[in-house]
């Protein structure tokens, strides 16, 4: 147990009684007076969750101890509960003024003691402090060490055992992103928890001080003693088998990287990096999905370091040069622009391939400076041509994902085009699809700004990611560049060609030109021309070339003499295919294509994910009336959303109840986007998501929603329920300067007042002995009424029996005060109750926010 209670009393018998009552839930430590208690606090301040203290003690009494705790910020947040056998109102008031949180009356009753103690602990800030400490050291999702804590613990382990040889093993799940795409992030999180749980179980068996943790995403790591390679391999295989023993219809492949630590004083960051480098070498090796760090990898690191050492001088000396790869209009085989690529012309090494230095620059951040350099070189080139009287075709430049996180990214591009006086449509921007999926919100904001400034944006390598269609739905781009890997030979005849054709047709629906890149054969060109692709780029027409060669080809092609622009591609778009055929088969998001007019709504195409979500026997696929699958009370909302998307030619979304073929009902969110029209019919694409779990959580929390959303910083009304007017007057005198005080003579009258005030009462003060309906009966009725259930009740009665106190607390009373009472005591106890209520609201609100993130 890590919860400690400090009992301060000069009577050993009382301390013993309290210890017997509390030692099942808490570690109980004892002090005989205030001075000894301060020593205990200093020694155990991070573990003590509450202090129980007597007021009358030698050396330092309870009042002095309370004062000392209140003045020390380390102890101020620790709840202090006073133990008393007297009803000395003056002493009680003084204790509150000194910082007491509550009183516990002798002789002690365990249930009441537990109740008051837990209430006090829940109000303290210690739990928040511990939570912060936990977050700083543990991965919140998996409950194992995070990166920083793992590094710290491993450093301590290695330094404490300088003569013991260790190895660091890091591993990750291949294609983990697919699990999130196929099954959703909730299933992905469940998988990560399974991995962490399995790793913890294996490490706890060892009893040798091994360390382990989660570094990031699906990357885990552990450090264990090393004896021989065969033993490590056996342990990895055993761990791998247990991780793969998981109830998911997915081929779980894990890659392990092993670094045998030669020097225990080596920085843990370096040790971990070497294990990751080894893991990268094991990617794709399905027989042995692990690899040891070797000297060859060291040489690779040395090469990367050499590149890093020389990159700044290379930039200053102009060793990075622009190559251009032409893009051709496939209709007339004419040049229509180019993509700017970078080459490193090293004075000693000659031409260095981008595949060698670009990954290094992306890792060390230098890519942002190189990108800007190439952008400016292209702007200078475009300005040069324009100064020569030439209207050039657009040149596209690559934008690394790192640049997208720069808040001045758009401003930098605008500054360049202004500096060189360029129309912004001449400098096109290429972003890879993976950049869109990494952080969609940042990309959306950047795209919006770029379009406002007049830039043209291309999505590069479309189809290489796992959520291409979903990306197009959410983020506006101008031109698609299709990855020609779709055209590679497939085991299923014609599959690649069908997918490529469907992508091109879909792009036409979106009024979006397409560029096929990586085109190398005449067969590919003929096929692309046949399906309506507008532009091609690849070795069949031209490889990347120096600027001078591009200028020669442009002149020979007559491009520099006419004024045709990229708008030609948009003018070429014609025709509309009524079906997306099978192009959606690899998309993980459920997608439906709808045809809408005044005559009704028709579902004209769905993808495999749609069948997985709703079933192959879904009535929407076999009925002329789509509304049959929409819950009756949501049909008007559903059709209004469809109509709004069609009418505005924009986007619309809603949530509705969806009826399934097996009789079940689920909640679905549909996001619609207008695509085009055929005659009087609008074509809409909609993505559908099962949000049943989120809605169920919201319904479960609905009773708290009003309190959370309409939280008030001041309390408005209190209700005093007592058949004696003098008692009501006395409570009124305590609170009338802060609250509007309502009064009732019995429980039945109180219920009537609560209903009249729409249950907007902050706290109820309740006597137990009353005519018509007594206090116990009122508490029973209150529990049945949802409107009253969350209103706190403080019982104020002359009945001081333990039985009656327990009965009231069991029925939901928040506190129990015996008459006569001290006004200041009542005020303090009331604030405690209301503070506990506010804390509950915060916790519920936090839980709701966390569920939204999930």
Buried (B, 14 or more C-beta within 10 A) or exposed (E): EEBBBBBBBBBEEBBBBBBEBBEEEBBBBBBBBBBBBBEBBEEEBEBBBBBBBBBBBEEBBBBBBBBBBBEBEEBEEBBBBBBBEEEEBEBBBBBBBBBBBBBBBBEBBEEBBEBBBEBBBBBBEBEEEBEEEEEEBBBEBBEBBBBEBBBBBBBEBBEEBEEBEBBBBBBBBBBBBBBBBBBBEEBBBBBBBBBBBBBBEBBEEEEEBBBBBBBEEBBBBBBBBBEEEEEBBEBBBEBBEBBEEEEBEBEBBBBBBBBBBEEBEBEBEEBBBBBBBBBEBBEEEEEEBBBBBBEEBEEBEEEBEEBBEBBEEBBEEEBBBBBBBBBBBBBEEBBBBBBBBBBBBBEEEEEBEBEEBBEBBBEEEBBBEBBBBBBBBBBBBBBBBBEEEBBBBBBBBBBBBBBBEBEEBBEBBBEBBEEBEBEBBBBBBBBBBBBBBBBBEBBBBBBEBBBEEEBBBBBBBBBBBBBBBBBBBBBBBBBBBBBBEBBEEEEEEEBBBBBBBBBBBBBBBBEBBBBBBBBBEEEBBEBBBEBBBBBBBBEBBBEBBEBEBBBEBBEEBEBBEEEBBBEBBBEBBEEEBEEBBBBBEBBBBBBBBBBBBEEEBEBBBBBBBBBEBBBEEBBBBEEEEBBEBBBEEBBEBBBEBBBBBBEEEEBBBBBBBBBBBEEEEBBBBBBBBBBBBEEEBBBBBBBBBBBBBBBEBBEEBEEBBEBEEEEEEEBEBBBBBBBEEEBBBBBBEBBEEEBBBBBBBBBBBBBEBBEEBEBEBBBBBBBBBBEEBBBBBBBEBBEEEEBBEBBBBBBBBEBEEEEBBBBBBEBBBBBBBBBEBBBBBBBBBBEBBBEBBEBBBEEBBEBBEEBEEE
